Amino acid sequence: MQDNCNKLLSVKIFSFASMKATIILAVLLPLNFLAQLNVQAKSEDPESMIKQIYVEVSSQEGQEVDWEKVRSFFVEEALIVLQTSRDESTRFTLEEFIQDFKDFYESPAAKGSGFKEEVLKLRSQVYVDMAFMAVVYEASILNSERPPQKGIDFWLLQKKEDSWKVVAVTNQIIPPGEEIPAIFED
């Protein structure tokens, strides 16, 4: 009888241990899967990351831009020099760049309309942990009578802790009558 009780107790302990192991596996496997996804996101190629920046700064009417996500693409001390008028460029810190975008979204032209930046052509050069990206883009205020404006961005990136980050960007609006540089020829 005691032998039967010991067997029954052993089965219950085994069942409990087996159930506990199953629960642990059910919890740990998804966590491992999520960790793998995170590693994949960290090692994303720099071309995809740059294209994603243009998607992230764009917004449909009434949608908010996720500025934390935009910020995550840059090193904190990134150098950003953007053309702010036909004849001037302005140097921005990352925080000033984001604030300038926020101010733009509050402007009468963009408020309530939305804004879109789209990569038309991208050329890249990657060497170990650094990369150069040259982009022809088109920017437009949605539902505007103004035609879209084309420009060129030059991006410098560095790979830090398996993640590509923008360390510098500069741009030029393509003036009327100017050709797109030969680097973008097919």
N, C-alpha and C positions, 0 to 999 in steps of 0.2 A: 504494500500500500504506500509506504513511504517512498519507494522507488518510483511509483506512478506519480506521486505528488512532486517529487524532484523533477521528473520529466516534464510535467505540466508547468511547473515553475520555470524550468529552463526554456520551454517553448514560449511562455509569456514574456520572459526577459529577452529572448531572442526576437520575438515579435516587436516588443517595445524598442529594442535597439535598432531593429530593421526599420521601424516606423521613424525613429529619430534620425537615422541615416538618410532615409528618403526625404524627410523634411529639410534636413541640412542641404542635401543635393538640390532640392527644389528651390532653395533660397540662393545657394552659391552658384549654380549654373547660370541663372540670368545675370547675376552680378559679374561673373566672368565674361559673359557675352557683352555686357555693357562696357566692361573694361576694354575688351577687344575693339569695340566700336570707337571708344575714346582714342585708342592707339591709332586706329585707322584715320580718325579725324586729325590727329596731331601730325601724322605723316602725309597728309594730303599734299598733292603736288601744288607748286606755287601758282601755276596758271589757273587752276580751279579756284584757289583762294582769291586771286586778284579779281576774277570774274564775279565771285560771290560778293566782294565789296561793292561793286556797282549795283548788284541786286539789293543789298542791304540798305544802301543810302536812298534807294528809290521807294516811293510810297504812293499808293492810290489815295484818292480823296477820302479823308476821314481816318486813314490808318496812321498809326504812330510808328516811327522808325525805332528800332531797338538799338539805341546808342551804345549800350554796354557791349552788344555784339560787335558793332562797328569798332569800338575802342579795342576789343580783343584782337583785332588783326594787326595792331601796331605795337611797337615798343613804346614805352611811356615817353621817351625822349626823342621820338621821331621828328625829323625835319620835314616840314610841309611848306612848299612854296607854290602858291597858286596864282594864276592870272585873275585879277579882281576887276579889271576894266580893260579896254582895248590897249591901253598904254602902260598899265601898271601890274606888278605882281606884289603879293604880300606874303611875308613869312609868318607861319602859324606854328604854335605848339599844338600838340594833339588836342588839348582841351579847347584852345581857340578855334581850331578847325571844326570841331563838333559844335561849338557854340555858333560859329558862322553859319553852319548848315541849319541849325535850329532857328536862327534869326531869319534865314532865307525861307524856311517853311512857314514862318509867321508873316512874311511879306504879303501884301495884297495880291500879287501875281500868283503866288504858289498856294496861299491859304485856300483851302476848299477845292483845289484843283488836283493836287498831287504833282509828282515830279518823277521823271524816269531818266536814268542813265543806263546806256546799253553799250556793251563792247561790240565793236564792228570788226576789228582786227586786233590780233595780239601776236607779238613776237617775243620770244624769250631766249635767254641764255642762262643756263644753270651751271655752276661750277662748285662742286662739293657742298659747302654750306652757305653759299651766297648766290643770288640770282638778280638778273636785270630783266624787267618786263617793259615792253613798249606797247602802248595801247592806243588805238584810234577808237574814240567813243563818240556817242551822240547823246546829247542832253536835251530834254524838252520838258516844258511845263505842260501837263496833260490838259486837253481841251482848250489849248491856247491857239490864237490865230498866228502867233509867232512861229516861224519854222524852227525845227530842231537845230541846235548848234553843235558843230563837230569840233572836237579838240583832240589833242595828243597828250597822254600822260606817260611819264617815265618813272618807273618804280624801282627802288632798290630794296632787296629783301635779304634777310639773314635767317638761317635756321638756328633756333635756340630750343634746346630740350625737345628735339624731334618735332618742332612746330615752326612753320614759316611765319615771320613777322616783318612788317613794313618798317624799314628804318628811315626811308626818305622817299618823297614823291614831289615831282614838279610837273607843271602842265603849261600848255600853250593852246589857246583857242586858234583854230585854223583861220587866218585872215582871208577875206574874199580875194580870189585870184591866185592864192598860194596852192601849190601842189602838196599832196601828202608825200612825206619823205620816202626815198627808195627802199628803206628797211621794210616797208609794208607791202612791197610789190610781191605778187605771187610767183 
